[in-house]
């Protein structure tokens, strides 16, 4: 146990302290699922696991409340695994190292996993909490949310009896969410032609960006490492005829890339010219991004000889593609103030068996706008001679401002926390969109503690907000009896 277990409310933080030691990558949640089932068994609660690995734990109603409507609480088991390049850490074996940062809990050089670990810890705490009255509960733990919400998409909805659901995967204290964006991923695959070429191999790196969640943080206009490295290389290319030998950046479809790296091969006599050109463009980019990304840094260092060097047409095609692809806010909502309506994240670039695979994630609260953005990405990919693969888009969640559950949560928030909650829709994808399709007519709401900079090593959770969050959850469940 660490100091985390001594925070309040103790029941939640003790469970989260244990969660920090359990590997829970998307699609590899077996150990986390086993822990949830063990906690349920310890409290004598029945449970079921569907064919995809989603878990439903059932907690009977408090005495005298058996006739109350069933309430579903829902969180996801997996986490985004991001770390700084200079941090030696293996998410498959190492425990996350928590750190205090004033009023916040964060991690040492990695993502903390408070998204959605605090929601999971809260549900585990509720399994053993006998200090409040409640109706019958279904605690739904889904898998693989972070790589496309596939757990929710494959959920056996027959496991659920409830028709009112509280999602615990929001990240802003004092805000209740009633809608979310839909989204879909696109993969562009570019064949790589190679040629023998003598010269000096160099690694051009862009590091130090803040990154963040491609839904929650896209409006902050932080730098995208893939896009900006591609820009610096493309700007330098006309003056220095280098060849690319590799290009890589980003790690997850829903994380804004913080780092990107390219290996280039340049004639010996052009080495200094390339270093100068990258430095000049780096100075321009740093001035543009200023306080948005103060840690932004370009570097050029020697590299070991690459196994293959891309030919000139391939080098040009890749640089043109990276520079042409969109990233960031595409449109703001006309109806909801300050809500991003449509966006796209240029998320990943990775070399794979003689091809370069470029991944993008598009989001929108309007289906037609989402389709238009994906068609734009497709068109650019086809112009670059790439093969284009698109996954099935997941649905958004249309706000229902007449929701009974919304009225209950607002009233409880006023009574227990002495404040009026904001009611919003979120640009990120929540599993509510899919669950609403799975269970037509279900009444849903989403709220959570204050979690900042998720999907990046800067992720942090405001400690005091977790106590308010737990109070709101428990008091809402009591009100629903």
N, C-alpha and C positions, 0 to 999 in steps of 0.2 A: 504494500500500500504506500501511496505517496501523500503529500500534504493535501492533495485534492480531496481525499476522503474525509478531511476535517472541515470542509466548507459546508455551508448551510444552503438548502436543506440537505441534511446528512444522507438521507436515503437515496436521493438522486445522485449526489456527488460520489458516494461510495460505489454505486453501480458504474458511473462514468469512469472512475478510477480503474475499475476492473476492465472496462471496455478498451481503455488505452493500451492494454497488454494483449489484446486479441486481434490478430490479422483479419481484415475484412475488406479485401479488395472486391470490386464489382466482379460478379461471376465466381467468386471464391469465398462465399460467406458461410461455409460449412461449420467452421469453428464458432462463429458468432451465433449461428442458428442453434448449435448444440448448447451453447451457454444459455440462450433464451429458454430452451426446453428444460434445462436443468433447474433454472429459477422457477419455472412454472411447476415442475414436479415437487420442488421443495415446499411450495405453498399448496400443494394438492389440487392444482388447477388442470382441467382437461385441455387438450390441445390437438390440433390437426395440422398436417403439412401436406400441401398439394403437390402435384407432379413437378412443378417448377421450383419448389423449395420455399414458397411463401408459407408463413406460419400464422395460425390463428389460435390464440389462447383465450379461453372463456373463463370469466370470473362471475360467479353467481351474484345476484342482487343481495344487498344488505337485507336483514330480516324485515319483513313488512313491505318490501318494495318489488316483489316478484312480478307484479303486473305492469311495472313501468316499461316504457319502450326500450329496446336494446340500443345501446350507443356503441359505435365503433370508434376506437382510437387507432391511429395509423402512423407509422414511421417506417423508414427503410433501414436495412441492416448495413449496407455498404457505404464506403467513403471514398472521396477522391484522394489519391495518394500522390502528393506533390512534395518535392524537396528541392532545396537549393543545390546547385551543381557541386559545391564544395563541401557538402555534408555527407559523411559516410553513414548510410542508413539503409537497412533492408526491411521494407514493409512486410515481407513474408515471415520474418522471424523476430524483428526488434520491437520492443515496446516503445510507444511514443513517449517522449520526454516532456512532461508539462513544465511550464514556467509561469510565474506571476509577473504581470506587467501592469502595475498600478491596480486599477479596478477590474482588470481583465485576466483571463486565463488564456495562455497561448502555448505553443510548442517550440522546441529548440530546432529550428531549421527545417521543419516539416509542417504539413497540414496537421491540424489538431484532431479533426474528425468530430468536432461538435456538430457539424452538419453530417448526419442527422443523429449523432451519438447522444446528444442531450435529449432528443425525443425518445430514443430507445431507452435511455436510462430512466426517464420519467415513467414510461410504461412498465418497466421492471419494478420501479419503486411502488407503483400503484398496485401491482400484484400482491404485495404484502402489507399495504396500508389499510388498517382497519379503523382509522381515525375519522372517517367521513361516511355518510350514507350515500348510496348510489343504486341505480337500477342495474340490470344485467349488462355486462360489458363484454365486448369482443375486441381483443387486442391484436391488431393486424400488423405483422412485421413483413414487409415486402423485401425482395432482393433486387439487385441490379438496377437500381434507380438511376445511378449516375452515368451509365453508358447507354441510356435510351429508354428508361422506364419499362424495361422488358418484363420485370417481375409483375408489375401491375397489369401489363398487357396480357400476360399469360395466366393471371390469377383465375382459379376456379371460383367464380362468384357464388356458386352453390354453397360454399362454406359460410357465407355471410347471411345472418338473419336480420341484422339491424338495417334501418333505413334512415339513420342520421349518423353522420361521420365527422369526427374532428381530426383533421390532419395536423401533425405536430412538426411540420417541416418548413415553417416560415422563419424568418430571421430578423424581424424588426419588432422590438419591444413597443407595446402600445398600439400596434396595428393589427387589424383583423382583415384577412384576405378573403375575398368572395369570388375571385376569378383569376385565371392564369393564361399564359400564351400556350399555343401549340407549337410544334416544331418538327424538324426532320433533318437528317444528316445526308451529306453528299460526299462521295469519294471519287476523286479524279486520279486516273492512273496514266502516267506519262512514260512511254518506253525510252530507255536510255541508250543512245548510241555512243560508242567509245572509240578512242584513237590513241596510238602511242604518241607521247609528247614528253620531251625533255624540258626540265625547268625547275623552278624552286617551289616546293609545296608549302603553302601557308594556311593556317586556320584563321578565318575571320569570324569573330564572335561578337554577339550582342547580348549583354547580360544586365542584370540589375533592375529590370522592369518590375512593376508591382503586380501585373497580371490581375487575376480576380475571376469572379464568376461571370460567365458570358451572358447570363440573363440579368442578374442583380446589379452588376457593375458596368455593363456595356455603355451606359449613358455617361460615365465618368471620363470617357474619351482617353483612356490610358493607351500607351503604345502597345502595338502588337509586334513582338520580336520577329516573327516570320516576315511580316510585311515590311518592317523597317530595315531588316538586313537585306531583303531583296531589293529594296529601294537603293540602299547604299551601293550594292554591287552593280545594279543596273546603271546607276549614275556614273560609276567608275569604268564601266565596260568599254565605252567608245574610245577612251584615252589609253586604256591598258587592255590589250587583247588576251586576257587570261582565259583559262578553261576551268569550269567547275569539275570537282571530283566527288563532292558530296554536298548535301544540303539537308539539314535536319532541324526541327524545332517543334515546340509544343508537346503536350503529353496526354491531353484529354479533350474530348469534343466540346465540353462545357467549361473549359478553363481558357482564359485569354493567355496566349503564349508569353512567357516571361523571358525565355532564352532561345536563341537560335544560333546555329553554327554552320559554317560552310568551309569546305576545303577547296582551295583554288591552286592551280598550277600556273606560274607566270614565268616568263623569260627572265633570266638572271638580271639583265640590264633594266628590266621594268619593275623590279621589286620595290625600289624606293618610290617610284611613281604611284604604285598601287597603295602603299602605306599612306602616302600623302593624300591621295584621292579619298580613301576611306576616312581618314582623319578629318578632312574638310567637310565631307558630307555628315559625319558624326557630329561635328560642331553645329552645323545647321539644324540637325534633328534635335539635338539637346536643347537648343534655343527655342524650338517650336514647342517642345513638350514641357519645358520648365518645371514648375512645381507638380505637375501631374505625374511625372516620373523622374524625380531628381537623381535617382541612382543609375539611370541609363548610361551604359558604357560600351563603346566599341573597342576591340583590341585586335591586333594582328600579330600572330606568333608563328614560329617555324613549326612544321608538321612532318611526321614520317611520310615517306613516299607512298602514295595511294596505290591500290591494286589496279585501278583503272581510272582513266581520265575521260570525261565526257567530251564528245566532239563539239565543234563550234555550233552547228545547228541545234544540238541538244541544250547546250549552255544558254543560247539565246532564247530557246523555247521556254525553258524553265524560268528564266528571269522575267520574260514577258508575262508568263502566266501568273507568277507570284505578284507582280506589280499591277496586273489588270484585275485580279480578284478583289471583290469588295470585302470590307470589314467594318463593323461598327453599326451605328443607328441608321436604319433606312428611312424610318418615318416615325413621327410621334402621333399619339392618339388625338383625334379631333374631339372625342367625347369625354375623356377622363384626363384632367390636368396632370401634366408631368409624367404620364405613362408612355413608355416606349411601346409603340405599336408593332414595329417590324425591325429586325436586326439580323446580322449574320456575323459569325465568328470564323475567321480563317484560323483553324484550330491546330492542325498538325501537318507536318511534312516528314516523311520517313522513306528511306530507300529500302526496297524489298525485291530481291531476286531480279535484278536488272531493270527495275521500274522505280519511278518516284511516285509515291502515293500521297496525295494532298487531300486532307479532310476538312470539311466545312460544316458548321451547324447553323441552320436558319431557324428563326423564331418569328411568330406573329400571333396576335390575338384575333386576326381576321384570316380565314382560310384562303381567300383569293389572293391576299397580299403575301401570305406564306408561299403559295404556289408561284407567284410572280417572281419572288426573290430566288426560289430554287431554279426556276427557268432561266433566270439571268446567270446564275452560277453554271448551269448546264451549257448555256450558249458560249460562255467564255471558255469552258473546258473543251468544247468541241472545236472552237477556233484554234485552240492550242494543240489539237490532234490528240487529246486525251480520251481514254475510255471513261464513261461517266456511269457511276452506280448511285442509285438513290434508294435509301431505305423508306419504309412506309412511315408517313408522318403520323405523329401522335396528336390527339385532339386537344383543343383548349377547353377551358372551363368558363362558361358564360355566367356572369354575375346574376344573382337573384337577390335583389335588395328587399324582397318581401319575405325572405327566409325566416321561419320561426326560430331556427337555431341561431341565426344572426341576432335576433332580438334578445334571446336568452343570454348570449355571450356579452352583448353590449350592456345589458342590465347588471349582470354579475360583475363586469369590469368596473362599472360606475360604483357599485356597492363595495366591492372588495379592495379595489385599487384606487378609488376616489378620483377617477379621471374618465373622460369620455374617449373611447378608442377611435382611432381613424379607421375608416373602412376603405379598402383599396383593392385593386387588382394588381397582379404582379407579372412582370415580363418573363420571369423564369417559368420553366415547366414544372408543374406540380402533378403528382399522381392523381389528384382530384379529377383532372380532365378525363383520364382513362377510366377511373372508377365510376364516374358519372355515366359513362357509356355502358359499363359492365352492369350497373344497377340503376336502371332508368328510374328517375323520380327521387333518387336519394338526396337528402338535404345535407349540405356540406359547408364546412367552415375551416379556416386554417389560421393558426397563430403560433408564435414561438417566442423564445428569448432573443436578446440582442446578440447576433452573430455577425461579425464584420470580416470582410476580405476572405470569404470562404473559397475553397479550391486553390488557395495559394499558401505558401509558408507563413504569410502574415496573418492567417486566420486567427481570430480571437473571439472569445465569448465573454460578455459582460456578466460578472459573477452575480451581482445583486439581481439582475434581470431574471436569472434562473429561478430564484425564490418567488418572484412575482408570477412567473410563468406557471410554476407548480401550483401556486395558490389559485390561479385562474382556472387551471384544468380541474382541480379537485372541486372547487366551488361550482363550476359549470355542471359537472357530473351530478353533484347533489341537487342542483336546481332542476335537473332533468328527471328527477324521480317522480 
